[in-house]
């Protein structure tokens, strides 16, 4: 990834954070209180003047009820395609044994946990 690509990616994340906050109907002050951050930090993050940690990005995604992948810059169509494939796979799981379904859930949980780190 070039420096220019990294800057574009950072700008996209900042923009999506602002969009998600507004869609959630929250002010920067409210978000700062909810995430226990100084109020100027929210403004600086959204303006791209302060880097955001992976942990903070996860907290924003949870607070705004949006996909972490979308916040991180993935194309919304790409996220929706993956979600559709998961729903299709779940529908096809009707004939599986309970134990097999539990294993699948464990694997998905493990993957999600690894992805968050």
KAMO-V117722 format. One record per residue. RES is the residue in three letters. SS is DSSP state (~ for helix, > for strand, _ for the rest). Layout:
BEGIN
RES:SS  RES:SS
END
This chain:
BEGIN
UNK:_  UNK:_  UNK:~  UNK:~  UNK:~  UNK:~  UNK:~  UNK:~  UNK:~  UNK:~  UNK:~  UNK:~  UNK:~  UNK:~  UNK:~  UNK:~  UNK:~  UNK:~  UNK:~  UNK:~  UNK:~  UNK:~  UNK:~  UNK:_  UNK:_  UNK:_  UNK:_  UNK:~  UNK:~  UNK:~  UNK:~  UNK:~  UNK:~  UNK:~  UNK:~  UNK:_  UNK:_  UNK:_  UNK:~  UNK:~  UNK:~  UNK:~  UNK:~  UNK:~  UNK:~  UNK:~  UNK:~  UNK:_  UNK:_  UNK:_  UNK:_  UNK:_  UNK:_  UNK:~  UNK:~  UNK:~  UNK:~  UNK:~  UNK:~  UNK:~  UNK:~  UNK:~  UNK:~  UNK:~  UNK:_  UNK:_  UNK:_  UNK:~  UNK:~  UNK:~  UNK:~  UNK:_  UNK:_  UNK:_  UNK:_  UNK:~  UNK:~  UNK:~  UNK:~  UNK:~  UNK:~  UNK:~  UNK:~  UNK:~  UNK:~  UNK:~  UNK:~  UNK:~  UNK:~  UNK:~  UNK:~  UNK:~  UNK:~  UNK:~  UNK:~  UNK:_  UNK:_  UNK:~  UNK:~  UNK:~  UNK:~  UNK:~  UNK:~  UNK:~  UNK:~  UNK:~  UNK:~  UNK:~  UNK:~  UNK:~  UNK:~  UNK:~  UNK:~  UNK:~  UNK:~  UNK:~  UNK:_
END
